[in-house]
Amino acid sequence: MLRDIDLNKISDGKLYGLNDMARTDCNGCKGCSSCCQNMGSSIILDPLDVHRLTCGLGKTFEELLDVSLELNVVDGITLPNLKMTGSESMCAFLADGRCSIHAIRPGFCRIFPLGRFYENRSFRYFLQIHECPAPGKSKVKIRKWIDTPDVRRYEQYITDWHYYLKDLQEYAMDFSHGDNIHKLNMYVLQQFYLRPFDESKDFYQEFYERLADADMLKSNLVKI
């Protein structure tokens, strides 16, 4: 999502790395689920998020779209996000006030209340000070908090996916590319979401193979 933010207004003004400590732990939430409600379409899913969900729940992407996910246009690119449901606009995966997919929760949920600040083809974390109402949070090392295996490789993947989408979104904002944008949207959905990643293979290796093909298609369309 393309946006300009003033870190001084939404954070403690600091940027964090994996080995830094930040006040993120609200001690098990203690029944609070405010961060799982009224989020609109903001919890956007990357390909690894969807891979984890489809494998962990034993459902296809299309089946998840019927109940718990939805598609929305984000700066010209169609991407999936968690669906909010019911009169209280709760995450479809929230059950009795608790996350039913906690072990395979999406990256945005995994790092909350941290956010990512991108610059110079990389990113660091920042602490969102207005998003979680729980008092008395404890300090936790960022690496431990985001609870992700092979975290350096994961961060590189997140960076590469972000900047691939950023380039697409900037291209999409030029409405003269109408037909090409439709082709790119359909290609991204098919290659990274609808077409399953092989559970028996290394996700990152397969992702980068697909990303190379996607970059080639983008380059060819940009020339048109």
C-alpha positions in Angstrom: 0.0 0.0 0.0 1.5 3.3 -1.1 1.2 5.9 1.7 3.2 8.7 3.3 3.4 8.4 7.1 4.8 10.7 9.8 6.5 8.3 12.2 6.4 10.9 14.9 2.6 10.9 15.0 2.1 7.1 15.0 5.1 5.7 16.7 7.6 6.2 19.5 9.9 7.7 16.9 12.3 4.8 16.8 13.1 2.2 14.1 13.8 -1.3 15.2 15.8 -4.3 13.9 15.5 -8.0 14.7 17.8 -7.8 17.8 16.2 -4.8 19.3 13.7 -4.9 22.2 10.3 -3.2 21.9 7.2 -3.0 24.1 5.0 -5.4 22.1 3.8 -8.1 24.6 0.4 -7.5 26.1 0.6 -10.8 28.1 -1.7 -12.9 26.1 -4.2 -10.2 25.3 -6.3 -11.4 28.3 -9.5 -11.7 26.3 -9.0 -8.5 24.3 -9.5 -8.8 20.5 -9.8 -5.2 19.5 -7.0 -5.6 16.9 -9.1 -8.3 15.2 -12.1 -6.0 14.7 -13.0 -3.1 12.4 -9.9 -3.5 10.3 -11.7 -3.1 7.0 -9.6 -4.4 4.2 -6.3 -3.4 5.7 -4.9 -6.9 6.5 -3.5 -7.6 3.1 -2.1 -11.0 2.5 1.2 -11.9 0.8 1.7 -15.2 -1.0 3.3 -16.9 2.0 0.3 -15.9 4.2 -2.0 -17.6 1.8 0.3 -20.6 1.4 0.3 -21.0 5.2 -3.5 -20.7 5.4 -4.2 -23.1 2.6 -1.8 -25.8 3.9 -2.7 -25.3 7.5 -6.5 -25.4 6.9 -6.5 -27.9 4.1 -8.5 -25.5 1.9 -7.9 -24.0 -1.5 -7.6 -20.2 -2.0 -11.0 -20.2 -3.7 -12.6 -22.0 -0.7 -11.1 -19.4 1.6 -12.5 -16.6 -0.6 -16.0 -18.0 0.0 -15.8 -17.5 3.7 -12.8 -15.8 5.3 -10.9 -13.8 2.6 -11.9 -11.2 0.0 -10.3 -9.4 -2.9 -9.9 -5.7 -3.1 -8.0 -3.2 -5.3 -5.0 -1.7 -3.5 -3.5 1.2 -5.4 -4.5 -0.4 -8.7 -3.5 -4.0 -7.9 -6.0 -6.7 -6.9 -4.9 -8.4 -3.7 -6.5 -10.6 -1.0 -7.2 -9.5 2.6 -8.8 -10.9 5.7 -12.5 -10.5 5.7 -14.3 -8.7 8.5 -17.8 -10.3 9.2 -20.9 -9.7 11.3 -22.4 -6.7 12.9 -19.3 -6.1 15.0 -17.0 -6.4 11.9 -14.8 -9.1 13.3 -12.1 -11.1 11.5 -13.6 -14.2 10.1 -11.0 -16.3 11.9 -11.9 -14.9 15.3 -13.7 -17.5 17.5 -14.9 -16.7 21.0 -12.6 -13.7 21.2 -9.5 -15.7 20.2 -7.6 -16.2 17.0 -8.4 -19.6 15.6 -5.4 -19.6 13.2 -2.8 -18.2 15.6 0.0 -20.6 14.6 -0.5 -19.7 10.9 -1.6 -16.1 11.3 -0.7 -13.6 8.5 2.5 -11.5 8.7 0.6 -8.3 9.5 -1.0 -10.0 12.5 2.3 -11.7 13.4 4.2 -8.5 13.9 1.4 -6.3 15.4 1.7 -3.8 17.1 4.8 -3.3 15.0 4.6 -2.0 11.5 7.1 -1.9 8.7 8.8 1.2 7.4 10.3 0.8 4.0 13.2 2.8 2.6 16.3 2.2 0.4 15.0 -1.2 -0.8 14.8 -2.5 2.7 12.7 -2.0 5.8 12.8 -1.7 9.6 10.1 -2.0 12.2 8.3 0.7 14.1 6.0 0.5 17.1 2.5 1.7 16.5 1.6 3.4 19.7 -2.1 4.1 19.1 -3.2 0.7 17.7 -3.2 -1.6 20.8 -5.1 -0.3 23.9 -3.5 -2.9 26.3 -1.6 -1.2 29.1 1.7 -2.3 30.7 3.2 -4.0 27.7 6.5 -5.9 28.2 9.6 -5.6 26.2 10.4 -8.5 23.8 13.2 -9.0 21.3 11.8 -8.3 17.8 13.2 -11.6 16.5 11.3 -13.6 19.1 8.1 -11.5 18.8 7.5 -12.1 15.0 8.0 -15.9 15.6 9.0 -16.7 12.0 11.5 -19.5 11.0 14.5 -18.5 8.9 13.6 -14.9 9.7 16.4 -13.2 7.6 15.2 -15.1 4.5 11.7 -14.1 5.4 12.6 -10.4 5.7 14.3 -10.5 2.2 11.2 -12.1 0.8 8.9 -9.4 2.3 11.2 -6.7 1.0 11.3 -8.1 -2.6 7.5 -8.7 -2.6 6.9 -5.2 -1.4 9.0 -3.5 -4.0 7.7 -5.7 -6.8 4.1 -4.6 -5.9 5.3 -1.0 -5.5 6.6 -1.0 -9.0 3.4 -2.5 -10.3 1.2 0.0 -8.3 3.1 2.9 -9.7 2.6 1.5 -13.2 -1.1 0.9 -12.5 -1.6 4.5 -11.5 -1.1 5.5 -15.1 -4.6 4.8 -16.4 -3.5 4.7 -20.0 -2.2 1.2 -19.3 -5.7 -0.2 -18.8 -5.5 -3.5 -20.7 -2.0 -4.2 -19.4 -3.1 -3.6 -15.8 -5.9 -6.1 -16.2 -3.4 -8.7 -17.5 -0.9 -8.0 -14.7 -3.7 -8.3 -12.1 -4.8 -11.6 -13.4 -1.3 -12.9 -13.7 -0.4 -11.9 -10.1 -3.5 -13.6 -8.7 -2.9 -16.7 -10.7 0.8 -17.1 -10.2 1.0 -16.1 -6.5 -2.4 -17.0 -5.0 -4.6 -19.2 -7.1 -1.8 -21.6 -8.2 -0.8 -23.5 -5.1 2.8 -23.6 -3.9 4.2 -27.2 -3.6 4.2 -28.2 0.1 7.1 -30.6 -0.5 9.3 -27.8 -1.9 11.1 -24.8 -0.4 8.5 -22.0 -0.6 11.1 -19.2 -1.1 12.8 -21.0 -4.0 9.5 -21.5 -5.7 8.4 -17.9 -5.0 11.6 -16.5 -6.6 11.1 -18.7 -9.7 7.7 -17.2 -10.1 8.9 -13.7 -9.4 11.4 -14.0 -12.1 8.7 -14.9 -14.6 6.5 -12.1 -13.3 9.3 -9.6 -13.7 9.8 -10.7 -17.3 6.1 -10.2 -18.0 6.1 -6.8 -16.4 9.1 -5.7 -18.4 7.5 -6.8 -21.6 4.2 -5.1 -20.9 6.0 -1.8 -19.8 7.6 -1.7 -23.3 4.2 -1.8 -25.0 
